[in-house]
Each structure stands twice: as C-alpha cells, then as structure tokens.
Amino acid sequence: MDNNNRFDYSRAFSRNIGWVTAQEQDKLGSARVAIAGLGGVGGAHALTLARLGITRFHIADFDRFEVHNFNRQAGAFMSTLDQPKADVIAAMVRDINPQAEVTVFGEGVSPDNVAAFLGGVDVYVDGIDFFAIEARRLLFAQAYAQGIPALTAAPLGMGVSLLYFQPGRMSFEDYFRVEGQPVEEQYARFIAGLSPSALNRNYLVAPEAVNFKERRGPSTGMSCDLCAGVMGTAVLKVLLRRGALKPAPWGLQFDAYENKLKHTWRPGGNANPLQRLLLRFIRPRVAGA
C-alpha cells in the first residue's frame, strides 16, 4: 500500500491543528467519550467526534436501522437496513480511525451496566430517543454521581438546543424536575426544559405529525447535523478546558429556520415562574396529541 494511503493519526487529523494545538490534539486522542443512542443525533455525534480525533468510545444502542430512519440518521442506508445501530456506527468510526477503541453496548444501557458504560469516561454525550426519559434520567444521574460532565444537544425542528450538566452544579433532575410525575407530565417538562425560548414553535405546519401516545414526532437531518456541530464544539471545550460553556440552568438554542440564537437562564429549572407559564402552554398539546 502506498504510504500516502496508510492511516496515520497525526496526518489524519492534521487539519484540526490551528484551531487546536498539537498537544491539545493528543489530549483529544487520549480522551474517552460515552454516547448512548446512535440514531438521529447519536450517530452524527459519534462521527463528528471521531473526525475531531477522539479515539476511545463507549457506545450504546439496542435498536436496528429501518427505512423511516433515512431522513436523519447518519448510519441509515439501504446497505445497513435491519443491522444493529451500534455495530454500524462502530464500523463507521473505525473506518475513519482504524486505531479507534470502540466498546459496544449492543443491549443498550440499563441499571445493570450503566456504571460500566460510564466507567473511565471523560464526558457523556446524550443521544437517546426523546421518549426514553427513564433511561436518560438513569444516565444523567449516574454521570453526576461519577463526576462526569454530561451534555445533551436536542434536535428541535430545524435547530438545536444545548444543555450542559457540570459535576457539582445543577443536576439533570434539579433542572427538569420529572421524578414522580406521570409520563405525559414528564414529556411536557422535558420539552419545556430543552426549549425555554421555544424558537421552533411557529413553523410546525402539520401538528398531527406529533403524537405522544404513539411516541413519534417529526425530525430533520439538518437539525441532527447542527446538533453534532454544537455538541462536538462543546465536547472540545470540556475536554480541553478552554472556551466558555455555561452549565444548567443556562441553556442555548439556535434555530436555522428562524435565524435566531437565544441564551436562556432558568434558576430552579422547571420550578422557575417562566417555566411554569410555559408548561401551561405545553401540557394541553402533550395531552391532546
């Protein structure tokens, strides 16, 4: 094989240098990132972070690719139909970086394996389905207990909403306040916490596409790609400890359709008076969808 076509880490990620130093690139290469959920945003996160030069991954998903995933999921192709998402994304990461160490949790994450999934991890990246709130609560609680920074970049319409949960600061539960709530109320509180500014609310042209009882809603590939870019930058900031990144109760939402960027601050999370007002607006839509 021609030497120009052999994999070499320093050459493969040399174009990152300038925005990061060579020493910082080495630090990225030695970091370990956990990603749960490899469909819409999770697969895009994995590939973006692999191209950033992250070499060690824990990835988890129990699902397989289907045709309805084609509009947004990075690993969804005719050639990958009915294949496990975790295996497909692991292969794609290794195709970018043959030196990548990818530990696959093909059964997903549960109370039995969550400590192992987050073991030795430098940052947790959330990519699981919107409706899997119990699994998400488990992961964020475990990350908080283990002192692991945790981030979620939610695909909303044609935009992204970023939340950063820093160890020792406000926890996921303290922000969203979903414990002990009925499932519809959990959905409402999750929506309110993800999108305090609700930038995407004005261009949902087919509301009937949202059905909480059937656990389905519309999505776009543009949103997933925006999420991956924002998440990749946030992970870089956390791992290299440079650049401003405000933790919850601060949040950030950018909507490409509305051409708007909002920074939000909600002390008390969903207990904040502004959030209580927003929840009054959201609850009937969740109950009636």
Stockholm file with secondary structure:
# STOCKHOLM 1.0

chainA/1-289         MDNNNRFDYSRAFSRNIGWVTAQEQDKLGSARVAIAGLGGVGGAHALTLARLGITRFHIADFDRFEVHNFNRQAGAFMSTLDQPKADVIAAMVRDINPQAEVTVFGEGVSPDNVAAFLGGVDVYVDGIDFFAIEARRLLFAQAYAQGIPALTAAPLGMGVSLLYFQPGRMSFEDYFRVEGQPVEEQYARFIAGLSPSALNRNYLVAPEAVNFKERRGPSTGMSCDLCAGVMGTAVLKVLLRRGALKPAPWGLQFDAYENKLKHTWRPGGNANPLQRLLLRFIRPRVAGA
#=GR chainA/1-289 SS CCGGGSCCHHHHTGGGBTTBCHHHHHHHHHCEEEEECCSHHHHHHHHHHHHHTCCEEEEECCCBCCGGGTTTCTTCCGGGTTSBHHHHHHHHHHHHCTTCEEEEETTCCCTTTHHHHTTTCSEEEECCCTTCHHHHHHHHHHHHHTTCCEEEEEEETTEEEEEEECTTSCCHHHHHCCTTCCHHHHHHHHHHHHCTTCTTGGGCSCGGGCBTTTTBCCCCHHHHHHHHHHHHHHHHHHHHTCSCCCCTTEEEEEETTTTEEEEEECTTGGGSHHHHHHHHHHHHHHHHC
#=GC SS_cons         CCGGGSCCHHHHTGGGBTTBCHHHHHHHHHCEEEEECCSHHHHHHHHHHHHHTCCEEEEECCCBCCGGGTTTCTTCCGGGTTSBHHHHHHHHHHHHCTTCEEEEETTCCCTTTHHHHTTTCSEEEECCCTTCHHHHHHHHHHHHHTTCCEEEEEEETTEEEEEEECTTSCCHHHHHCCTTCCHHHHHHHHHHHHCTTCTTGGGCSCGGGCBTTTTBCCCCHHHHHHHHHHHHHHHHHHHHTCSCCCCTTEEEEEETTTTEEEEEECTTGGGSHHHHHHHHHHHHHHHHC
//
